[in-house]
């Protein structure tokens, strides 16, 4: 992900990362004051609020569709 990730508590961003055995995760992540379940690479506390699992490498269009669907479900 390019640029600076949000660090204000309550900020939300999307993280795409590989899993094991050619699987992938698209996470909707909320920056929180609670350090569980972990911290990102710059040490900000994170809470994954929604996770989508792909068993194959998704296309960019598939990633965008999932992000739109997650956003619509949160409104």
N, CA, C and O atoms as a CHARMM CRD file, in Angstrom:
* protein
*
  300
    1    1 UNK  N      0.84700  -1.17000   0.00000 PROA 1      0.00000
    2    1 UNK  CA     0.00000   0.00000   0.00000 PROA 1      0.00000
    3    1 UNK  C      0.89300   1.23300   0.00000 PROA 1      0.00000
    4    1 UNK  O      1.76900   1.35600   0.85600 PROA 1      0.00000
    5    2 UNK  N      0.69200   2.12900  -0.92300 PROA 2      0.00000
    6    2 UNK  CA     1.52700   3.31100  -1.04000 PROA 2      0.00000
    7    2 UNK  C      1.02400   4.40400  -0.10600 PROA 2      0.00000
    8    2 UNK  O     -0.14400   4.42300   0.28300 PROA 2      0.00000
    9    3 UNK  N      1.92300   5.30500   0.24300 PROA 3      0.00000
   10    3 UNK  CA     1.53400   6.44300   1.05800 PROA 3      0.00000
   11    3 UNK  C      1.54400   6.12300   2.53400 PROA 3      0.00000
   12    3 UNK  O      1.99100   5.05900   2.96400 PROA 3      0.00000
   13    4 UNK  N      1.04300   7.06600   3.29200 PROA 4      0.00000
   14    4 UNK  CA     1.01600   6.93700   4.74100 PROA 4      0.00000
   15    4 UNK  C     -0.31200   6.33700   5.17700 PROA 4      0.00000
   16    4 UNK  O     -1.37500   6.78300   4.74600 PROA 4      0.00000
   17    5 UNK  N     -0.24500   5.33600   6.02500 PROA 5      0.00000
   18    5 UNK  CA    -1.46600   4.72800   6.54400 PROA 5      0.00000
   19    5 UNK  C     -2.05800   5.62300   7.61400 PROA 5      0.00000
   20    5 UNK  O     -1.31900   6.32300   8.30700 PROA 5      0.00000
   21    6 UNK  N     -3.38700   5.61700   7.76700 PROA 6      0.00000
   22    6 UNK  CA    -4.00200   6.45000   8.79400 PROA 6      0.00000
   23    6 UNK  C     -3.57100   5.98900  10.18500 PROA 6      0.00000
   24    6 UNK  O     -3.38400   4.79600  10.42300 PROA 6      0.00000
   25    7 UNK  N     -3.41700   6.94100  11.09300 PROA 7      0.00000
   26    7 UNK  CA    -3.00100   6.58400  12.44200 PROA 7      0.00000
   27    7 UNK  C     -3.96800   7.08200  13.50900 PROA 7      0.00000
   28    7 UNK  O     -3.81900   6.74700  14.68400 PROA 7      0.00000
   29    8 UNK  N     -4.95100   7.87400  13.11400 PROA 8      0.00000
   30    8 UNK  CA    -5.92100   8.38200  14.07300 PROA 8      0.00000
   31    8 UNK  C     -6.85100   7.26200  14.50500 PROA 8      0.00000
   32    8 UNK  O     -7.39700   6.56300  13.65200 PROA 8      0.00000
   33    9 UNK  N     -7.05400   7.06600  15.83400 PROA 9      0.00000
   34    9 UNK  CA    -8.01600   6.04800  16.26500 PROA 9      0.00000
   35    9 UNK  C     -9.36700   6.25400  15.58300 PROA 9      0.00000
   36    9 UNK  O     -9.87400   7.37200  15.50500 PROA 9      0.00000
   37   10 UNK  N     -9.93100   5.17000  15.09800 PROA 10     0.00000
   38   10 UNK  CA   -11.18500   5.22100  14.35700 PROA 10     0.00000
   39   10 UNK  C    -10.98300   5.26500  12.85000 PROA 10     0.00000
   40   10 UNK  O    -11.94100   5.05900  12.10500 PROA 10     0.00000
   41   11 UNK  N     -9.77200   5.52600  12.37800 PROA 11     0.00000
   42   11 UNK  CA    -9.50100   5.51300  10.94000 PROA 11     0.00000
   43   11 UNK  C     -9.64800   4.09200  10.40700 PROA 11     0.00000
   44   11 UNK  O     -9.34300   3.11800  11.09600 PROA 11     0.00000
   45   12 UNK  N    -10.11500   3.99400   9.17900 PROA 12     0.00000
   46   12 UNK  CA   -10.31000   2.68300   8.56400 PROA 12     0.00000
   47   12 UNK  C     -9.58200   2.66400   7.23500 PROA 12     0.00000
   48   12 UNK  O     -9.61300   3.64600   6.49300 PROA 12     0.00000
   49   13 UNK  N     -8.92800   1.55800   6.92900 PROA 13     0.00000
   50   13 UNK  CA    -8.30400   1.38800   5.62200 PROA 13     0.00000
   51   13 UNK  C     -8.37300  -0.07500   5.21300 PROA 13     0.00000
   52   13 UNK  O     -8.66400  -0.94900   6.02900 PROA 13     0.00000
   53   14 UNK  N     -8.10200  -0.32600   3.94200 PROA 14     0.00000
   54   14 UNK  CA    -8.15200  -1.68300   3.40100 PROA 14     0.00000
   55   14 UNK  C     -6.72700  -2.19000   3.25500 PROA 14     0.00000
   56   14 UNK  O     -5.84500  -1.47600   2.77700 PROA 14     0.00000
   57   15 UNK  N     -6.51400  -3.43800   3.67700 PROA 15     0.00000
   58   15 UNK  CA    -5.19000  -4.07100   3.57300 PROA 15     0.00000
   59   15 UNK  C     -5.36100  -5.37500   2.80100 PROA 15     0.00000
   60   15 UNK  O     -6.21500  -6.19500   3.13800 PROA 15     0.00000
   61   16 UNK  N     -4.55100  -5.56100   1.77100 PROA 16     0.00000
   62   16 UNK  CA    -4.56200  -6.79500   0.99800 PROA 16     0.00000
   63   16 UNK  C     -3.26100  -7.51400   1.28100 PROA 16     0.00000
   64   16 UNK  O     -2.18500  -6.93700   1.12300 PROA 16     0.00000
   65   17 UNK  N     -3.34400  -8.77400   1.69900 PROA 17     0.00000
   66   17 UNK  CA    -2.11900  -9.49100   2.03800 PROA 17     0.00000
   67   17 UNK  C     -2.24500 -10.96400   1.68800 PROA 17     0.00000
   68   17 UNK  O     -3.34300 -11.51900   1.70600 PROA 17     0.00000
   69   18 UNK  N     -1.11500 -11.60300   1.36800 PROA 18     0.00000
   70   18 UNK  CA    -1.14700 -13.03700   1.07900 PROA 18     0.00000
   71   18 UNK  C     -1.31700 -13.85200   2.35200 PROA 18     0.00000
   72   18 UNK  O     -0.83500 -13.47300   3.41900 PROA 18     0.00000
   73   19 UNK  N     -2.01400 -14.98200   2.22100 PROA 19     0.00000
   74   19 UNK  CA    -2.13100 -15.94500   3.31400 PROA 19     0.00000
   75   19 UNK  C     -1.18800 -17.09800   3.04800 PROA 19     0.00000
   76   19 UNK  O     -0.15100 -16.91500   2.41000 PROA 19     0.00000
   77   20 UNK  N     -1.53000 -18.27900   3.52400 PROA 20     0.00000
   78   20 UNK  CA    -0.68700 -19.43200   3.21900 PROA 20     0.00000
   79   20 UNK  C     -1.30100 -20.24600   2.08600 PROA 20     0.00000
   80   20 UNK  O     -2.50500 -20.17700   1.83800 PROA 20     0.00000
   81   21 UNK  N     -0.47500 -21.00100   1.41600 PROA 21     0.00000
   82   21 UNK  CA    -0.88600 -21.89600   0.32500 PROA 21     0.00000
   83   21 UNK  C     -1.68500 -21.17200  -0.75900 PROA 21     0.00000
   84   21 UNK  O     -2.77700 -21.59700  -1.13600 PROA 21     0.00000
   85   22 UNK  N     -1.11800 -20.07100  -1.25100 PROA 22     0.00000
   86   22 UNK  CA    -1.70400 -19.32800  -2.37100 PROA 22     0.00000
   87   22 UNK  C     -3.07900 -18.74300  -2.06300 PROA 22     0.00000
   88   22 UNK  O     -3.88100 -18.53900  -2.97400 PROA 22     0.00000
   89   23 UNK  N     -3.35400 -18.47700  -0.81200 PROA 23     0.00000
   90   23 UNK  CA    -4.60300 -17.80100  -0.47300 PROA 23     0.00000
   91   23 UNK  C     -4.29900 -16.34000  -0.15100 PROA 23     0.00000
   92   23 UNK  O     -3.15200 -15.97800   0.11000 PROA 23     0.00000
   93   24 UNK  N     -5.32700 -15.51600  -0.17200 PROA 24     0.00000
   94   24 UNK  CA    -5.15900 -14.08700   0.04100 PROA 24     0.00000
   95   24 UNK  C     -6.27300 -13.57000   0.93000 PROA 24     0.00000
   96   24 UNK  O     -7.37400 -14.12000   0.94900 PROA 24     0.00000
   97   25 UNK  N     -5.97900 -12.50500   1.66900 PROA 25     0.00000
   98   25 UNK  CA    -6.96900 -11.87100   2.53100 PROA 25     0.00000
   99   25 UNK  C     -7.09200 -10.40100   2.16200 PROA 25     0.00000
  100   25 UNK  O     -6.09500  -9.73300   1.88700 PROA 25     0.00000
  101   26 UNK  N     -8.30800  -9.91300   2.15800 PROA 26     0.00000
  102   26 UNK  CA    -8.56100  -8.49600   2.04600 PROA 26     0.00000
  103   26 UNK  C     -9.20900  -8.09800   3.36300 PROA 26     0.00000
  104   26 UNK  O    -10.31600  -8.54100   3.67100 PROA 26     0.00000
  105   27 UNK  N     -8.52900  -7.26600   4.14200 PROA 27     0.00000
  106   27 UNK  CA    -9.01100  -6.87600   5.45800 PROA 27     0.00000
  107   27 UNK  C     -9.44300  -5.41900   5.46000 PROA 27     0.00000
  108   27 UNK  O     -8.76900  -4.55900   4.89300 PROA 27     0.00000
  109   28 UNK  N    -10.56400  -5.15200   6.09600 PROA 28     0.00000
  110   28 UNK  CA   -10.94700  -3.79000   6.41500 PROA 28     0.00000
  111   28 UNK  C    -10.45400  -3.57700   7.84300 PROA 28     0.00000
  112   28 UNK  O    -10.92400  -4.23700   8.77000 PROA 28     0.00000
  113   29 UNK  N     -9.51800  -2.66700   8.01900 PROA 29     0.00000
  114   29 UNK  CA    -8.80800  -2.52100   9.28900 PROA 29     0.00000
  115   29 UNK  C     -9.17200  -1.19100   9.92200 PROA 29     0.00000
  116   29 UNK  O     -9.20700  -0.16100   9.24800 PROA 29     0.00000
  117   30 UNK  N     -9.44000  -1.21800  11.21500 PROA 30     0.00000
  118   30 UNK  CA    -9.72300  -0.00700  11.97200 PROA 30     0.00000
  119   30 UNK  C     -8.56400   0.24200  12.93200 PROA 30     0.00000
  120   30 UNK  O     -8.16400  -0.65600  13.67200 PROA 30     0.00000
  121   31 UNK  N     -8.02700   1.45200  12.92000 PROA 31     0.00000
  122   31 UNK  CA    -6.98000   1.82200  13.87000 PROA 31     0.00000
  123   31 UNK  C     -7.66700   2.08200  15.20900 PROA 31     0.00000
  124   31 UNK  O     -8.56600   2.91700  15.30400 PROA 31     0.00000
  125   32 UNK  N     -7.23900   1.36700  16.22900 PROA 32     0.00000
  126   32 UNK  CA    -7.90600   1.49300  17.52900 PROA 32     0.00000
  127   32 UNK  C     -6.88200   1.76600  18.61500 PROA 32     0.00000
  128   32 UNK  O     -5.67600   1.74300  18.36500 PROA 32     0.00000
  129   33 UNK  N     -7.36000   2.02200  19.80300 PROA 33     0.00000
  130   33 UNK  CA    -6.47400   2.20700  20.94000 PROA 33     0.00000
  131   33 UNK  C     -6.10800   0.89900  21.59400 PROA 33     0.00000
  132   33 UNK  O     -5.30000   0.87900  22.52200 PROA 33     0.00000
  133   34 UNK  N     -6.68400  -0.19600  21.13100 PROA 34     0.00000
  134   34 UNK  CA    -6.47300  -1.50900  21.72200 PROA 34     0.00000
  135   34 UNK  C     -5.42400  -2.25400  20.90100 PROA 34     0.00000
  136   34 UNK  O     -5.61900  -2.43300  19.69900 PROA 34     0.00000
  137   35 UNK  N     -4.31700  -2.69600  21.50400 PROA 35     0.00000
  138   35 UNK  CA    -3.25400  -3.32500  20.71500 PROA 35     0.00000
  139   35 UNK  C     -3.56800  -4.74700  20.24300 PROA 35     0.00000
  140   35 UNK  O     -2.75800  -5.31700  19.51100 PROA 35     0.00000
  141   36 UNK  N     -4.67700  -5.33900  20.61400 PROA 36     0.00000
  142   36 UNK  CA    -5.02600  -6.67300  20.15400 PROA 36     0.00000
  143   36 UNK  C     -5.84400  -6.55400  18.88400 PROA 36     0.00000
  144   36 UNK  O     -6.69100  -5.66200  18.86600 PROA 36     0.00000
  145   37 UNK  N     -5.70800  -7.32800  17.82300 PROA 37     0.00000
  146   37 UNK  CA    -4.91400  -8.54100  17.72200 PROA 37     0.00000
  147   37 UNK  C     -3.48500  -8.33100  17.26300 PROA 37     0.00000
  148   37 UNK  O     -2.76400  -9.31400  17.09600 PROA 37     0.00000
  149   38 UNK  N     -3.04200  -7.11800  17.05200 PROA 38     0.00000
  150   38 UNK  CA    -1.66000  -6.94100  16.62100 PROA 38     0.00000
  151   38 UNK  C     -1.40800  -5.52100  16.20200 PROA 38     0.00000
  152   38 UNK  O     -2.26600  -4.64700  16.33100 PROA 38     0.00000
  153   39 UNK  N     -0.22300  -5.30700  15.70200 PROA 39     0.00000
  154   39 UNK  CA     0.13600  -3.98100  15.22200 PROA 39     0.00000
  155   39 UNK  C      0.68500  -4.11500  13.81000 PROA 39     0.00000
  156   39 UNK  O      1.23400  -5.14900  13.43200 PROA 39     0.00000
  157   40 UNK  N      0.52400  -3.04900  13.04500 PROA 40     0.00000
  158   40 UNK  CA     1.03400  -3.08900  11.68000 PROA 40     0.00000
  159   40 UNK  C      2.53700  -2.83100  11.68100 PROA 40     0.00000
  160   40 UNK  O      3.15700  -2.73900  12.74100 PROA 40     0.00000
  161   41 UNK  N      3.11800  -2.71500  10.49300 PROA 41     0.00000
  162   41 UNK  CA     4.56400  -2.63000  10.37400 PROA 41     0.00000
  163   41 UNK  C      5.15600  -1.35700  10.96100 PROA 41     0.00000
  164   41 UNK  O      6.36800  -1.28900  11.16200 PROA 41     0.00000
  165   42 UNK  N      4.34900  -0.35700  11.24100 PROA 42     0.00000
  166   42 UNK  CA     4.87500   0.84400  11.88600 PROA 42     0.00000
  167   42 UNK  C      4.40600   0.94000  13.33500 PROA 42     0.00000
  168   42 UNK  O      4.59100   1.97400  13.97800 PROA 42     0.00000
  169   43 UNK  N      3.80500  -0.12100  13.85000 PROA 43     0.00000
  170   43 UNK  CA     3.48600  -0.19900  15.26700 PROA 43     0.00000
  171   43 UNK  C      2.17000   0.41100  15.69800 PROA 43     0.00000
  172   43 UNK  O      1.93400   0.57300  16.89500 PROA 43     0.00000
  173   44 UNK  N      1.29200   0.76100  14.73900 PROA 44     0.00000
  174   44 UNK  CA    -0.00700   1.29800  15.13700 PROA 44     0.00000
  175   44 UNK  C     -0.93000   0.14800  15.54800 PROA 44     0.00000
  176   44 UNK  O     -0.96100  -0.88600  14.88100 PROA 44     0.00000
  177   45 UNK  N     -1.67500   0.31900  16.63400 PROA 45     0.00000
  178   45 UNK  CA    -2.61300  -0.74000  17.01900 PROA 45     0.00000
  179   45 UNK  C     -3.71300  -0.91600  15.97100 PROA 45     0.00000
  180   45 UNK  O     -4.23600   0.06200  15.43600 PROA 45     0.00000
  181   46 UNK  N     -4.05400  -2.16000  15.68800 PROA 46     0.00000
  182   46 UNK  CA    -5.04300  -2.45800  14.65700 PROA 46     0.00000
  183   46 UNK  C     -6.14100  -3.35500  15.19000 PROA 46     0.00000
  184   46 UNK  O     -5.93700  -4.10800  16.14300 PROA 46     0.00000
  185   47 UNK  N     -7.29600  -3.26800  14.57400 PROA 47     0.00000
  186   47 UNK  CA    -8.36400  -4.22100  14.80100 PROA 47     0.00000
  187   47 UNK  C     -8.97800  -4.52000  13.43700 PROA 47     0.00000
  188   47 UNK  O     -9.47900  -3.61200  12.77400 PROA 47     0.00000
  189   48 UNK  N     -8.94700  -5.77400  13.01300 PROA 48     0.00000
  190   48 UNK  CA    -9.55200  -6.14700  11.73900 PROA 48     0.00000
  191   48 UNK  C    -11.05200  -6.24100  11.96800 PROA 48     0.00000
  192   48 UNK  O    -11.51000  -7.03500  12.78900 PROA 48     0.00000
  193   49 UNK  N    -11.82000  -5.43100  11.24300 PROA 49     0.00000
  194   49 UNK  CA   -13.26300  -5.40500  11.45100 PROA 49     0.00000
  195   49 UNK  C    -14.01800  -6.22400  10.40600 PROA 49     0.00000
  196   49 UNK  O    -15.19300  -6.54200  10.58900 PROA 49     0.00000
  197   50 UNK  N    -13.34700  -6.55800   9.32700 PROA 50     0.00000
  198   50 UNK  CA   -13.99200  -7.40200   8.30900 PROA 50     0.00000
  199   50 UNK  C    -12.88800  -8.05800   7.49100 PROA 50     0.00000
  200   50 UNK  O    -11.91800  -7.39600   7.12200 PROA 50     0.00000
  201   51 UNK  N    -13.02000  -9.33800   7.20500 PROA 51     0.00000
  202   51 UNK  CA   -11.99200 -10.04600   6.43300 PROA 51     0.00000
  203   51 UNK  C    -12.67300 -10.88000   5.34900 PROA 51     0.00000
  204   51 UNK  O    -13.65200 -11.58200   5.60300 PROA 51     0.00000
  205   52 UNK  N    -12.13100 -10.78600   4.13700 PROA 52     0.00000
  206   52 UNK  CA   -12.59200 -11.59800   3.01300 PROA 52     0.00000
  207   52 UNK  C    -11.42700 -12.48800   2.60100 PROA 52     0.00000
  208   52 UNK  O    -10.30500 -12.00800   2.43600 PROA 52     0.00000
  209   53 UNK  N    -11.68700 -13.78000   2.43600 PROA 53     0.00000
  210   53 UNK  CA   -10.64300 -14.74100   2.06700 PROA 53     0.00000
  211   53 UNK  C    -10.81500 -15.14200   0.61300 PROA 53     0.00000
  212   53 UNK  O    -11.92500 -15.44100   0.17400 PROA 53     0.00000
  213   54 UNK  N     -9.71900 -15.14800  -0.13500 PROA 54     0.00000
  214   54 UNK  CA    -9.71100 -15.60700  -1.52100 PROA 54     0.00000
  215   54 UNK  C     -8.85200 -16.85700  -1.60100 PROA 54     0.00000
  216   54 UNK  O     -7.75900 -16.88500  -1.03700 PROA 54     0.00000
  217   55 UNK  N     -9.31700 -17.88900  -2.28700 PROA 55     0.00000
  218   55 UNK  CA    -8.49600 -19.08800  -2.45000 PROA 55     0.00000
  219   55 UNK  C     -7.62800 -19.00800  -3.70200 PROA 55     0.00000
  220   55 UNK  O     -6.75800 -19.85400  -3.90900 PROA 55     0.00000
  221   56 UNK  N     -7.85800 -18.01200  -4.52500 PROA 56     0.00000
  222   56 UNK  CA    -7.02700 -17.76400  -5.71300 PROA 56     0.00000
  223   56 UNK  C     -6.65500 -16.28700  -5.71200 PROA 56     0.00000
  224   56 UNK  O     -7.24500 -15.49800  -4.97400 PROA 56     0.00000
  225   57 UNK  N     -5.68900 -15.91100  -6.52600 PROA 57     0.00000
  226   57 UNK  CA    -5.30900 -14.50400  -6.61200 PROA 57     0.00000
  227   57 UNK  C     -6.44900 -13.71700  -7.24600 PROA 57     0.00000
  228   57 UNK  O     -6.80300 -13.97800  -8.39600 PROA 57     0.00000
  229   58 UNK  N     -7.02900 -12.76500  -6.53300 PROA 58     0.00000
  230   58 UNK  CA    -8.13600 -11.99600  -7.11200 PROA 58     0.00000
  231   58 UNK  C     -7.61800 -10.96300  -8.10700 PROA 58     0.00000
  232   58 UNK  O     -6.50100 -10.46400  -7.97600 PROA 58     0.00000
  233   59 UNK  N     -8.42400 -10.65800  -9.07600 PROA 59     0.00000
  234   59 UNK  CA    -8.08800  -9.60900 -10.03300 PROA 59     0.00000
  235   59 UNK  C     -8.29200  -8.24800  -9.35600 PROA 59     0.00000
  236   59 UNK  O     -8.98800  -8.16300  -8.34500 PROA 59     0.00000
  237   60 UNK  N     -7.70100  -7.19800  -9.89700 PROA 60     0.00000
  238   60 UNK  CA    -7.95500  -5.86400  -9.33300 PROA 60     0.00000
  239   60 UNK  C     -9.45400  -5.52200  -9.30100 PROA 60     0.00000
  240   60 UNK  O     -9.92900  -4.89400  -8.35500 PROA 60     0.00000
  241   61 UNK  N    -10.19000  -5.93600 -10.33200 PROA 61     0.00000
  242   61 UNK  CA   -11.63700  -5.66800 -10.35100 PROA 61     0.00000
  243   61 UNK  C    -12.34600  -6.39600  -9.21000 PROA 61     0.00000
  244   61 UNK  O    -13.26100  -5.84700  -8.59800 PROA 61     0.00000
  245   62 UNK  N    -11.92900  -7.62500  -8.92400 PROA 62     0.00000
  246   62 UNK  CA   -12.53700  -8.37500  -7.81800 PROA 62     0.00000
  247   62 UNK  C    -12.24900  -7.70100  -6.48400 PROA 62     0.00000
  248   62 UNK  O    -13.12500  -7.62200  -5.62300 PROA 62     0.00000
  249   63 UNK  N    -11.02200  -7.21500  -6.31100 PROA 63     0.00000
  250   63 UNK  CA   -10.68300  -6.49900  -5.07000 PROA 63     0.00000
  251   63 UNK  C    -11.55700  -5.25800  -4.90600 PROA 63     0.00000
  252   63 UNK  O    -12.08200  -5.00200  -3.82200 PROA 63     0.00000
  253   64 UNK  N    -11.71000  -4.48600  -5.98800 PROA 64     0.00000
  254   64 UNK  CA   -12.53600  -3.27300  -5.91500 PROA 64     0.00000
  255   64 UNK  C    -13.98500  -3.61100  -5.59900 PROA 64     0.00000
  256   64 UNK  O    -14.62900  -2.90200  -4.82500 PROA 64     0.00000
  257   65 UNK  N    -14.50900  -4.68800  -6.18800 PROA 65     0.00000
  258   65 UNK  CA   -15.89200  -5.08500  -5.93300 PROA 65     0.00000
  259   65 UNK  C    -16.09400  -5.45900  -4.46800 PROA 65     0.00000
  260   65 UNK  O    -17.11800  -5.12300  -3.87200 PROA 65     0.00000
  261   66 UNK  N    -15.12500  -6.14900  -3.89400 PROA 66     0.00000
  262   66 UNK  CA   -15.22800  -6.53200  -2.47900 PROA 66     0.00000
  263   66 UNK  C    -15.19200  -5.29500  -1.58900 PROA 66     0.00000
  264   66 UNK  O    -15.96700  -5.18900  -0.63800 PROA 66     0.00000
  265   67 UNK  N    -14.29400  -4.36000  -1.89300 PROA 67     0.00000
  266   67 UNK  CA   -14.20900  -3.12800  -1.10100 PROA 67     0.00000
  267   67 UNK  C    -15.52500  -2.36200  -1.17000 PROA 67     0.00000
  268   67 UNK  O    -16.00100  -1.85300  -0.15500 PROA 67     0.00000
  269   68 UNK  N    -16.11800  -2.27500  -2.36800 PROA 68     0.00000
  270   68 UNK  CA   -17.42100  -1.58400  -2.50200 PROA 68     0.00000
  271   68 UNK  C    -18.50100  -2.29000  -1.70300 PROA 68     0.00000
  272   68 UNK  O    -19.31900  -1.63600  -1.05600 PROA 68     0.00000
  273   69 UNK  N    -18.51600  -3.62600  -1.74000 PROA 69     0.00000
  274   69 UNK  CA   -19.54000  -4.38500  -1.00900 PROA 69     0.00000
  275   69 UNK  C    -19.38500  -4.19800   0.50100 PROA 69     0.00000
  276   69 UNK  O    -20.37700  -4.04600   1.21400 PROA 69     0.00000
  277   70 UNK  N    -18.14900  -4.20800   0.98400 PROA 70     0.00000
  278   70 UNK  CA   -17.91200  -3.98800   2.41800 PROA 70     0.00000
  279   70 UNK  C    -18.37200  -2.58400   2.80100 PROA 70     0.00000
  280   70 UNK  O    -19.05000  -2.40100   3.81100 PROA 70     0.00000
  281   71 UNK  N    -18.00400  -1.60500   1.99900 PROA 71     0.00000
  282   71 UNK  CA   -18.41100  -0.22800   2.28700 PROA 71     0.00000
  283   71 UNK  C    -19.91300  -0.06300   2.31000 PROA 71     0.00000
  284   71 UNK  O    -20.45000   0.63400   3.17200 PROA 71     0.00000
  285   72 UNK  N    -20.60700  -0.70300   1.36200 PROA 72     0.00000
  286   72 UNK  CA   -22.06500  -0.61100   1.31500 PROA 72     0.00000
  287   72 UNK  C    -22.70000  -1.26900   2.53100 PROA 72     0.00000
  288   72 UNK  O    -23.72300  -0.79800   3.03000 PROA 72     0.00000
  289   73 UNK  N    -22.09800  -2.36400   3.01600 PROA 73     0.00000
  290   73 UNK  CA   -22.68500  -3.06200   4.16300 PROA 73     0.00000
  291   73 UNK  C    -22.49600  -2.28800   5.46300 PROA 73     0.00000
  292   73 UNK  O    -23.21700  -2.52000   6.43300 PROA 73     0.00000
  293   74 UNK  N    -21.53000  -1.36800   5.49000 PROA 74     0.00000
  294   74 UNK  CA   -21.26500  -0.59900   6.70800 PROA 74     0.00000
  295   74 UNK  C    -22.07300   0.68800   6.79300 PROA 74     0.00000
  296   74 UNK  O    -22.08000   1.34500   7.83400 PROA 74     0.00000
  297   75 UNK  N    -22.75100   1.05500   5.71600 PROA 75     0.00000
  298   75 UNK  CA   -23.52500   2.31100   5.71400 PROA 75     0.00000
  299   75 UNK  C    -24.82100   2.14700   6.46200 PROA 75     0.00000
  300   75 UNK  O    -25.60000   3.09400   6.56500 PROA 75     0.00000
